Amino acid sequence: MQKTEVAQFNRAGQRIVSPEYLLFEAPRQKQFMTGSEVVKEAVKRASVDASVSYPITPQSEAAHLIGELWAEGYVGVYFRGESEFGVMSELAGCSMAGARTITTTSGPGTLRAMENFPMWSGSRLPIQLVLMARGINSPLTIQPDNLEVSFLLDTGCMVWHAETAQELFDMILAGFVVAEQPDVHVPVINVIDGFFISHTREAVLLPPDDIALPPYDPYRAPMPPIDMEMPPGRFLRDPFVMKSNYTSYATHASWQFEIRSAIERARPYIRRYLKGLVEEFGDPEGDVVFIASGTAAAQAKEAAQMLIHDEGVKARVVRLKTLRPFPAREILEAVKGAKIVFIPEFNVVGWLEREVKNALYGKVDVPIVGSPRVAGGMTMPPEVIVEEVLKTLGKEVRHVL
C-alpha cells in the first residue's frame, strides 16, 4: 500500500497523516495497557473536537482519561453532562455544529440515553460511542454481560464488536473514518465486553503519538452543519410532523430506509479499514462451526483448539467484527459444509443466535445451537464450550470443570 501523508498539523501540534498510514503503515511500538487506556490512546490520535462524559462503571476510567487529553490539548471541548441522557443530547449538538465527537457509556447509562441513539442516526450524525457492556437486569449488577447490545441493534447506528484491546484501538480510529464518509454518515457504536477488556491489561501495538487522523470536515456531510454561516437544516426548522399525515408517513418511512441503506453502504469501507467484516480461525475444513463476537469469540477460539488437539473434532470459529452492518453473506459462505453451528454468548436472550438464524433462514439446512450461554457476570471457560459440543455430538465428556 502506497504511503499517503498530508503535511499539516492539528490543534495539538500533531502531524496529520492519512487513515491508511496511521492504521496500516506507521511503525508501531508494543505497550501493556487496559482497554480503558487504549481508548485514551486512540482518541489522542483522532483529532477529536468534543467529548462529553458521565461516570458509570466500567467506563468511568475511560471517560476520565479522555478528560486528561482535553487538559493536555488533544481534545477541543470536554465537560461532564448532568446525566447519560444529557451527555448524548449534548453530543448531538456538538456534532450538528460540525465537531468530531466521542463518548463512552455502560449498562443502565446506555438505557437511560436510549432515545438519543435513533435521533443521532436520523440526524445523520457520525458520533462515536464506545460501549463497555455490563449487566442491566435486576437485581442490580456491574458484572460483564452484553444484553444491552440487543437494544442497540435497531437504532440505525453501525455496531462493531471488538475482541481485544488492540482491536478496540484500531476500531475507534477506523470508526471515525467510516462513519464520516459522505455516503455513510451515521453513528458508530464500538462495543467491548466490560471488565474482560476494559480492565484487563494486554499487549497493544501503538503508532507514534505525534501523528493523527485528518480533522473532520462537516461540509462534506449529507446534512449541512449548523454554524454561523448556515441556518438549521430543513429537518429541524420545518418538521414533517407538522405536515399532512401522508407527507409525514412517507417522509419518515423513506428516511428510515435511507439510514439503513447508509449502514449497508459502509461495507466496502469496513472491508478496507477493518480488513473484512469477519475473521475465520481454526481448521478450514472444520464441520463444527462457532459463530461469535467479542469475548465469546475469544473463548470459542480456545475451545476450538481444544476440540482439534484433544478430541479430534474438526472445529473452526467465524468471528464477527461488525453486527451492523450484519455480515449475512459472509456467514452464509462460512457455514457451507458445516454439520452443526454453535453460538456462544454472554447474555440471557441470545441476540446473536436470533440474528444468525434470521440471516440463514431458508438458505442452509444445518442445525444451529444457541449455546452455551451465560449471563449476569458468569464466565465462560473454554471447557464449558467443549463440554457443550461433546454432549451435543453424543461424545464422551472427559473434561471435568
N, C-alpha and C positions, 0 to 999 in steps of 0.2 A: 504494500500500500504506500502510495507516494505521500511524503510529508507535506502538509499544507498548514503553514503557520501564518499568523497575522501580526505584524509589528506594531501592536498597540498595547496600552496599559489600562487597567481598570482603576476604580477609585482607591483600591488598596495598594496600587503600585505593582500589581501582578501583571505579567506579560500575558496578553490574550493569545490563545492558540486555538486551533480548530478542534472540534469534538473528536475527530479521528486521531489527532495527535495525542490529545490528553488521555483518551481511553485505550488506544492501541499501540502507540509508538513511543511515548515518553518513557525514559528509563524509570524503573520502579525500585523502591527500597523496602525491605521487609521490616514491618513493625509488629508489635504484640499488643493488641488492644481489644476493648469490648465493642459490641455493636453500637452502644451509645457514643463512644469516642469516634467510631467510624462515621457517624452522622456528622459530627463536627468537622472531620477531615474532608468529607465530601462537600459540605456547604462552604467550607473555606475556599474551595477551588471552583465554585459555581457562580461567582459574581451575583450573589443574591441581593435583591434590593430591600426586601422587607420580610420580617418574621414576627409572628405574634404567638405567645405561648400561654399555657395554663398547666399547672403541675398535676399529674396523676400518675401513679405507679403503673407500669415500669418506665414510662417515657420521660419522667421529670428530669433525669440527668441529661438526656439529650437536649431537652429544651433549655436547660441551664447552660450547657456548653455552647449552644447557638448564641445565647446572650453574651458569652465571653467573646465570641467572634465579633459581635457588634462593638463591644468595648475596645477591641483591637483594630477596628476599622474595616473589617471584611464584610459586614452586613450594614446596609444603609439605615434601616429603621428597625427597631426592636422594642417591644413592650409586652407586658403581661395583660391579657384580657381579663374581664370580670367573670367569665365562665367559658366552658368549651363552646357553647353556642355563640357567645360573643366573639371568641377567637376566630371562628370560621366565618362569621359575618364581617369582621374587620379585615380579614384577609381578602375577602371578596372585594371590598372597597379598594384595597391596595392594588389588587390585580386589575380591576376595572380602570384604575388610573394609570396603568401601564407598568406596574412593578413586577419583577420576578419574585415569587413568594413561596415560602415553605413553612410547614409547621409539623408538629408531632402530636399524637393522641394515643389513647389506650382505653379499652373496655367501656365502662359506663360513660366516660367522656365522649367516646365515639357516638354512643346512642343519644346523648344529650345534644350533640351537634348535628344530628342526622338530617334535619330539614335542610341544612345548608348544602349538602353534597349534590343533590339534584339541581339545586339553584346554581351551583358552580358550573355544572355541565351544561345546564340550559342557557347560561350566560356565556358559554364557550370560554371559560377562564382556565388557563393552563397552570393552575395551582398544584403544588406537590404536597402530598400528605404522607408522612412516614407513620404507619400504624404499627405499634408494638403490641400485638394482640394479647389479651388476657381475658380471664373469665368475666362474664357479665351476669350470670344467672344467680338466683337466690338459692342457698344462703350466700352472702357476700364473700367473694374470694378475690385475691390478687394473683392467683396462680395461672400458669400458662394454659391457654385454651383459645382456639381461633373461631369460635362460634360467630363472633361479630362480622367476620368476612362474609357470611351468608347474607347479612343485611346490606352490605355494600355492593354486591354484585350487580344490582339492577338500578344503581343511581345514575348511570350514564358516565361514570368515571372509568378510565382504564384502571385495572387492578393487576399488579405484579406481585409475586411472592418469592422472596429471597430465601435461599437455603443457608447461606453463610454470611458472615460479616463482610467478607470480600465482595460477595455478590451485591450486598446492600450498598456498599460504596459505589460500585460501578453502576448499579441501577439508579441511584439518586442522580448521578451526572447524566446518564442516558435518559432519565425521565424528563429532565428539562428539555433536552434536545428533541425528543419525540413529541412531547406534549405541545411544544411551541411551534411545530410545523404548521404552516397556514392551512393545510388541508386536514389537519387533525384538530389541534387547538381545543382539547378537553383536559380536565384534570387527570392526574395520575396518582394513584394510591400505591405506595410501596409497603408491602406487608412483611413483617418478620414475626416469628413466634416469640412473644415476650419472655424475658429471662433466659431462655435457651440461647438466644442470640444477643439480646440487649446487654446482658450482664456476664456473658462468658467471654473470656479472652481467647483470641486465636491469632495466628499469623495472618497479616494482611499486607499486600504489596501496594505501596502508595507512590504516585508520581511526585515530583518536586512540588513544594507548596508555593513557589513563586510563579506558577502558571495557572491559568484559569480559563473557564469557558467564555466565549463571547457574551457580552451583556444581552439581555432580552430586548428585542425590537418590537414594541407593541404596534407599530404602524404596518407590520406585515400580517396582523391578526385579521380574521374574517369579520370581527366586530370592532368598530373604532374605539380607541381608548377615550376615557372621559378626562380631558385635560383643559387647560385654559384656552386652547385653540378650537376645540371641538365640543359641541353640545352633547348631552347624553344621547346614546343610541336610541333609535325609534322604539325598541322593545321596552325601554324604560319610560320615555316621556309620552308614549301613545299606546298604552297597554291594550292588547287584543281582548282582554276580558271585558272591556267596555263596549265592544262591538256586538254585532248580532251573534246569536248562538252558532249559526253556521260558520261565520268567519272565525269565531273563537275555536270551534272544534277543529276545523280544517287546519288552521294555523298551528295549533298546539300538537295535533297529531303528526303533521308533516315535520315539525321541528324535532319531535322526539325520535322519529325515524332518522332524521338527519344526524342527530347526536350519535346514534348507534352506528350509522354509516361512517361517521368520523372515526370512531373507535376501530372499525374494520380497516379504514384507510391507514391506520397506524402500523399494520402488519409488515410492510416492507421496511419501514424504519426500525421496527423492533428486530427484525431478522438481521439488520445491519449492525445495530448498536448493542444488541444482546446476543448476537451470534445464534439466532434461532429462538423459536418460542418454546421448544422443548429440548431436553438433553436425554440421551439414552445411555444406560450403564449396565454392565454385566454381560452375560452370554448373548451374543447377537442372535443365536438360534434358540434362545430360551422360550419355552412354551408356557411357563408360569410367568405372568407379567404383572408387575406392580405399577399402578398409576398413582402418583402422589406429588405433593408440593411442599415446600418449606421443610421444617424439621422432620416431618413424617417421611419425606423423600430420603433424608439422610439416614434415618433408621432403616428404611426399606433397602437402601444400598448395602448396609451391613448385613441385613437378613439375606439378601440375595447372595452375598459372598459365602455366608454360612451354608446356605442351601446347596450351592455349587460345590464347595470343597468338602463339606461334612456329610451331606445327604445324597449327593449325586443327582440333585434336581437341577435341571437347566432353568435358570431364572434370570430375568432382566428387569430393569426399572425404567419407566418413562416418567421423567421429572418435568413437571410443568413450570415454566418460568412466568408465564402470564395466565391469568384467569379471565381477564377482559383486555383484549380480545381472547376468546376461548379457542385453544388450538385444536378444534374438532378434526380438521383434515389430518393433522399430524398424528393425532391419537388413532384415527381410523387406519392410517397406514402402519402405525406401530403395532397394532394388535393383530395384524394379519398373521396367521399361523399360530396364534395363541390358543391354548386349550382351556385356560382359565385366567381371569383377571382379578386381582385383589386391590382394594383401595383403602389403605390405612389412613386414619385421620385423627386429629387432635380436637374433636368436637363431638357433641352428642347427636347432632341432626344429620350428619353425613352430607354436607352440601356438595362436596366434590363427587361423591357417588351419584347424586342426582344429576349433576352436570354431565358426567361421563355417560350415564345411561341415556340421557336425553340426546347426546351427540351421536351415540352408536345405535339408537333405536331403529330397528328395521334394516340396518346396514350390515351387521355381522351376527353370527349365531355363536356366541361364546358366553359362558357363564360369568357373571360379574358379581363378586363377593364384596360387599361393603364393610369389610373388617380387616384387621382388628380396628376398633375404635375406642379411644379413651377420652375422658373429659374431666373438667374440674381441677386440672393441675396434675393428673396422673401422668407418669412417664410411660413410654412405650419402648422397652428394651427390644433389641432385635430378636432375642429369644422368644418373645411373645409373638412376634410376627411369624417366625419359623414354626412355632407350635401350631398356630392357626392354619398355616399352609399344610403342614403334615396331617393334621386332623381332617382337613377338608379333602385331601387327596387319599385318605384312608391308609396312611403310612404310620409306622410306629413312631411314637414321640419319645425321643431319647434325651431331650434337653430338660433338665429339672430347674425350675425357677425358684 
